[in-house]
Amino acid sequence: MQIKKNFVTLQRKNFFVMVNKVLLPLLKNKYSFSLILFLVWVVFFDTNNLIDRAISLKQVHNLENDIFFYREKIKDDQTRLDELLSNPANLEKFAREQYLMKKDNEDVFIIDN
C-alpha cells in the first residue's frame, strides 16, 4: 500500500513539474497562448470544427462505398433483365422459379429444405 501511495505521489510531482517547466512558459508568452487558444477553438468550438469534419468525411466514405455497391448491383440486374427479355424460355423459367407461376394443367409442389 505504501509503495502504491509513493508511486501516486511521484506521478503527481512529475505532472506538476511538467506543468511548471513546459506549460507555464507557453501560457506566459502571448503568442503561444493565442496559438493554443486558436487551436482549441478550431478543434472543439468552431462551427466547422475538426471533430465534425472527421465524422463527415467518414460518412462520405461510407456513402461512396454504397454508391459503388449499388452501381454494381444495377449492372448485375441489368444483365439479368437483358437475359430474361432476350429469350422467352428464360423468362418462363424465371417466372416459374421466383413467382411460382404454373400452366393451367399443372400442379406445383413446394419442398422446403
C-alpha positions as CSV (number, residue, x, y, z in Angstrom):
1,M,0.0,0.0,0.0
2,Q,2.8,2.3,0.9
3,I,4.5,1.7,-2.5
4,K,1.3,2.5,-4.4
5,K,0.9,5.7,-2.4
6,N,4.5,6.7,-3.1
7,F,4.0,6.0,-6.8
8,V,0.9,8.1,-7.0
9,T,2.7,10.9,-5.2
10,L,5.6,10.6,-7.6
11,Q,3.3,10.8,-10.6
12,R,1.6,14.0,-9.2
13,K,5.0,15.5,-8.6
14,N,6.1,14.7,-12.2
15,F,2.9,16.2,-13.5
16,F,3.4,19.4,-11.7
17,V,7.0,19.6,-12.7
18,M,5.9,19.2,-16.3
19,V,3.3,21.9,-16.0
20,N,5.7,24.3,-14.3
21,K,8.5,23.7,-16.9
22,V,6.6,23.3,-20.1
23,L,3.1,24.6,-19.9
24,L,3.5,27.8,-17.8
25,P,6.2,29.3,-20.1
26,L,4.0,28.7,-23.1
27,L,1.0,30.3,-21.4
28,K,3.0,33.3,-20.3
29,N,4.0,34.1,-23.9
30,K,1.1,35.9,-25.6
31,Y,1.8,34.4,-29.0
32,S,1.9,30.8,-27.7
33,F,-1.2,31.5,-25.6
34,S,-3.0,32.8,-28.7
35,L,-2.0,29.9,-30.8
36,I,-3.1,27.4,-28.1
37,L,-6.4,29.2,-27.7
38,F,-6.9,29.2,-31.5
39,L,-6.2,25.5,-31.8
40,V,-8.6,24.7,-29.0
41,W,-11.3,26.8,-30.7
42,V,-10.7,25.2,-34.1
43,V,-10.7,21.7,-32.8
44,F,-13.7,21.9,-30.5
45,F,-15.9,25.1,-30.7
46,D,-15.9,26.3,-34.3
47,T,-19.0,25.6,-36.4
48,N,-16.7,23.6,-38.8
49,N,-14.6,22.0,-36.1
50,L,-12.2,19.2,-36.8
51,I,-14.3,16.6,-35.0
52,D,-17.4,17.2,-37.1
53,R,-15.3,17.3,-40.2
54,A,-13.8,13.9,-39.4
55,I,-17.3,12.5,-38.9
56,S,-18.5,14.0,-42.1
57,L,-15.5,12.5,-44.0
58,K,-16.3,9.1,-42.6
59,Q,-19.9,9.4,-43.7
60,V,-18.8,10.5,-47.2
61,H,-16.6,7.4,-47.4
62,N,-19.5,5.2,-46.4
63,L,-21.8,6.8,-49.0
64,E,-19.2,6.3,-51.7
65,N,-18.9,2.7,-50.8
66,D,-22.7,2.4,-51.0
67,I,-22.7,4.1,-54.4
68,F,-20.1,1.6,-55.7
69,F,-22.2,-1.3,-54.3
70,Y,-25.5,-0.1,-55.9
71,R,-23.9,0.6,-59.2
72,E,-22.5,-3.0,-59.3
73,K,-26.0,-4.3,-58.3
74,I,-27.6,-2.2,-61.1
75,K,-25.2,-3.7,-63.6
76,D,-25.9,-7.2,-62.5
77,D,-29.7,-6.6,-62.5
78,Q,-29.5,-5.0,-66.0
79,T,-27.6,-8.1,-67.3
80,R,-30.2,-10.4,-65.8
81,L,-33.0,-8.3,-67.3
82,D,-31.4,-8.4,-70.7
83,E,-31.2,-12.2,-70.4
84,L,-34.8,-12.5,-69.4
85,L,-36.1,-10.2,-72.2
86,S,-34.0,-11.8,-74.9
87,N,-35.2,-15.4,-74.6
88,P,-38.8,-16.4,-73.7
89,A,-37.6,-19.7,-72.2
90,N,-35.5,-17.8,-69.7
91,L,-38.5,-15.6,-68.8
92,E,-40.7,-18.6,-68.3
93,K,-38.1,-20.3,-66.1
94,F,-37.7,-17.2,-64.0
95,A,-41.4,-16.8,-63.6
96,R,-41.8,-20.4,-62.5
97,E,-38.9,-20.3,-60.0
98,Q,-39.4,-16.9,-58.5
99,Y,-43.2,-16.3,-58.6
100,L,-44.3,-20.0,-58.6
101,M,-46.3,-19.5,-61.8
102,K,-47.7,-22.5,-63.5
103,K,-49.7,-23.5,-66.5
104,D,-53.4,-24.3,-66.2
105,N,-52.9,-28.1,-66.3
106,E,-50.0,-28.3,-63.8
107,D,-49.7,-28.8,-60.1
108,V,-46.8,-27.2,-58.2
109,F,-45.3,-28.8,-55.1
110,I,-43.0,-26.7,-53.0
111,I,-40.4,-28.7,-51.0
112,D,-38.6,-26.7,-48.2
113,N,-35.1,-27.9,-47.3
